[in-house]
C-alpha cells in the first residue's frame, strides 16, 4: 500500500507517464491486470518503466484505430495509471507484468511520440472511495446482486461475481467494472464518474438488467407446469 501511495505522489508531482493503448480494455483504480508485452516499442516502454517509476498508463484506443495502429492512433481522453507490481522478463525480451490500478487520469498532451507515447496527465480524484456509513448500503446491495448472479452462472462466467465481502468498497466496485464483460464505451462511462457511489449504482443498473434477462430466458424455457422444456 505504501508503494502505491508513493507512486501516486510521484505521478501527481511529475505529471507525465508512458502510455500503453489497447483496443478493448478499460483499466480501473484498485484493479489488478496481468499483461503480456511483446511489441518492440512497448518492450522498450516496459524496460524504461522498470528502470524508473514503474508507472504505465492504460488507454483505450478510439474506434478506427486499425488504420494507424503502427503510428499513434487516437485514444480516449480518460485512462488509468498503474503501478507494475510484478514483472518477469522472458529470454526473448518479452515481458509478463502485473499492474495495479492507482488512479483515474485525464490525458492532456503528449511530450513524446516515439518509440512510445509519454503523456502529460491530470490525476482525477475519486469521491466516496473509502469504506464507511455513507457507502454501506451501496456495498450491501452490490454484494447481494453479485451473490445472486454467482448462483446463476458456472465456470469462467461466474468468476467476475465472486467478490470477497471483506473487499473495500472502491476495490469491489472497480474490480467488477474491470472484469465484467461490457462494451468499452460502457466501461469508459463508468470510469468517467468521479463518485464511486455513482459508479456503483451505474454498475448495479447493468447487473440488475442482466439478472432480469436471465430470469426471462429461464421463464421461457419452462412450460406452464414449471417443468423445463427440452
C-alpha positions in Angstrom: 0.0 0.0 0.0 2.8 2.4 0.9 4.4 1.7 -2.5 1.2 2.7 -4.3 0.9 5.9 -2.3 4.5 6.9 -3.1 3.9 6.1 -6.8 0.8 8.2 -6.9 2.5 11.1 -5.3 5.3 10.8 -7.8 2.7 10.9 -10.6 1.0 13.9 -9.2 4.2 15.8 -8.8 5.8 14.7 -12.1 2.7 14.8 -14.2 3.9 12.5 -17.0 3.6 8.8 -17.7 4.2 6.4 -20.5 1.0 5.3 -22.4 0.1 1.7 -23.3 -3.0 1.9 -25.6 -5.2 -1.1 -26.1 -8.4 -1.6 -28.3 -10.8 -3.3 -25.9 -9.6 -2.8 -22.4 -10.5 -0.1 -19.8 -8.4 -0.2 -16.6 -9.7 0.9 -13.2 -8.1 2.0 -9.9 -7.5 -0.8 -7.4 -8.0 -3.5 -10.1 -5.2 -6.0 -10.9 -4.3 -6.6 -14.5 -1.8 -9.2 -16.0 -0.3 -8.1 -19.3 2.0 -9.8 -21.9 4.2 -7.2 -23.5 5.5 -8.3 -26.9 5.7 -5.4 -29.3 9.2 -3.9 -29.5 8.1 -0.4 -28.7 6.2 -1.5 -25.7 9.0 -3.8 -24.6 11.1 -0.6 -24.6 8.4 1.2 -22.6 8.3 -1.5 -20.0 12.0 -1.7 -19.7 12.2 2.1 -19.2 9.4 2.0 -16.7 11.1 -0.7 -14.6 14.2 1.3 -14.5 12.3 4.4 -13.4 9.0 4.9 -11.5 7.4 1.6 -12.6 4.3 3.5 -13.8 2.3 2.9 -17.0 -1.0 4.4 -18.1 -3.6 2.2 -19.8 -5.6 4.0 -22.6 -8.5 2.9 -24.7 -8.0 3.2 -28.4 -10.7 5.1 -30.2 -12.8 3.3 -33.0 -10.9 3.2 -36.3 -7.5 2.6 -34.6 -6.7 -0.2 -37.0 -5.9 2.4 -39.8 -2.9 3.8 -37.8 -2.0 1.2 -35.3 1.7 1.2 -36.2 1.6 5.0 -35.6 -0.2 6.8 -32.8 -3.9 6.3 -33.2 -6.3 8.5 -31.1 -7.1 7.4 -27.6 -10.0 8.1 -25.2 -9.4 11.3 -23.0 -9.6 9.3 -19.8 -7.5 6.4 -18.7 -6.0 4.8 -15.6 -2.4 4.9 -14.2 -1.0 1.6 -13.0 2.0 0.5 -10.9 4.0 -2.5 -12.1 3.8 -4.8 -9.0 5.3 -7.9 -10.6 7.4 -8.4 -13.7 9.1 -11.3 -15.5 11.4 -10.7 -18.4 11.4 -13.6 -20.8 14.5 -14.8 -22.7 13.4 -13.3 -26.0 12.9 -9.9 -24.5 9.1 -10.0 -23.9 7.6 -9.2 -20.5 4.9 -10.6 -18.3 3.8 -7.9 -15.9 1.0 -7.3 -13.4 -0.3 -3.8 -13.0 -2.3 -2.4 -10.0 -4.6 0.5 -10.8 -3.6 3.7 -9.0 -5.8 6.5 -10.2 -8.0 7.8 -13.0 -6.2 10.2 -15.2 -7.0 12.7 -17.9 -4.6 12.9 -20.9 -3.7 16.5 -21.5 -0.9 16.3 -24.1 1.9 14.2 -25.3 5.5 15.1 -24.5 6.9 12.2 -26.5 5.5 10.4 -29.6 8.2 7.8 -30.4 9.1 5.0 -29.9 6.1 5.1 -27.5 4.0 7.9 -26.2 4.5 9.7 -22.9 1.6 11.9 -21.8 1.2 14.8 -19.5 -1.8 13.9 -17.3 -4.0 15.2 -14.6 -4.8 12.9 -11.8 -8.6 12.7 -11.1 -9.7 12.3 -7.5 -12.5 9.8 -6.6 -15.1 10.7 -4.1 -16.6 8.3 -1.7 -13.8 5.8 -2.3 -13.4 4.9 1.4 -15.5 2.5 3.5 -17.9 4.0 5.9 -21.6 4.5 6.7 -22.1 6.6 3.5 -21.3 3.6 1.3 -22.5 0.7 3.4 -25.9 0.3 1.7 -24.5 0.5 -1.8 -21.9 -2.1 -0.9 -24.5 -4.5 0.6 -26.7 -4.1 -2.5 -23.7 -4.8 -4.8 -22.7 -7.9 -2.8 -26.3 -9.2 -2.8 -26.6 -8.8 -6.6 -23.3 -10.5 -7.2 -24.2 -13.4 -4.9 -27.4 -13.9 -6.8 -25.7 -13.8 -10.2 -23.0 -16.2 -8.9 -25.7 -18.8 -8.4 -26.9 -18.3 -12.0 -23.6 -18.8 -13.7 -21.0 -21.5 -13.6 -17.3 -21.9 -14.6 -15.5 -19.0 -16.0 -18.6 -16.9 -16.4 -19.1 -16.8 -12.7 -15.6 -15.6 -11.7 -16.4 -11.9 -12.2 -19.1 -12.1 -9.5 -17.0 -13.9 -6.8 -16.3 -10.9 -4.7 -15.0 -11.1 -1.1 -17.3 -9.4 1.4 -14.1 -8.1 3.1 -13.0 -6.3 0.0 -13.1 -2.5 0.4 -16.0 -0.7 -1.3 -14.0 1.1 -4.1 -11.9 -2.0 -4.8 -15.1 -4.2 -5.1 -16.8 -1.7 -7.5 -13.7 -1.1 -9.7 -12.7 -4.8 -9.8 -16.1 -5.7 -11.0 -16.1 -2.9 -13.6 -12.7 -4.2 -14.7 -13.6 -7.9 -15.0 -17.3 -7.8 -16.2 -17.8 -8.3 -19.9 -19.2 -5.0 -21.2 -18.7 -2.8 -24.2 -15.7 -0.5 -23.8 -17.9 2.6 -24.2 -19.9 1.4 -21.1 -16.7 1.0 -19.1 -15.4 4.4 -20.1 -18.7 5.9 -19.0 -18.3 4.2 -15.6 -14.6 5.3 -15.4 -15.7 8.9 -16.0 -17.9 9.0 -12.9 -15.9 10.7 -10.1 -18.1 9.5 -7.3 -17.6 5.8 -6.6 -21.2 5.5 -5.3 -22.4 6.8 -8.6 -20.1 4.3 -10.4 -21.5 1.5 -8.1 -25.1 2.5 -8.9 -24.4 2.6 -12.6 -22.8 -0.8 -12.4 -25.8 -2.1 -10.4 -28.1 -1.0 -13.1 -26.2 -3.1 -15.7 -26.0 -6.1 -13.4 -29.7 -6.0 -12.5 -30.7 -5.7 -16.2 -28.6 -8.9 -16.9 -30.3 -10.7 -14.0 -33.7 -9.8 -15.5 -32.6 -11.1 -18.9 -31.5 -14.4 -17.3 -34.8 -14.7 -15.4 -36.8 -14.1 -18.6 -34.8 -16.7 -20.5 -35.4 -19.2 -17.8 -39.1 -18.5 -17.7 -39.4 -19.0 -21.5 -37.8 -22.4 -21.1 -40.4 -23.6 -18.7 -43.9 -24.9 -19.6 -47.0 -23.8 -17.6 -46.4 -26.7 -15.1 -43.0 -25.3 -14.3 -41.1 -28.2 -15.9 -38.1 -27.4 -18.1 -38.8 -27.6 -21.8 -36.2 -29.6 -23.7 
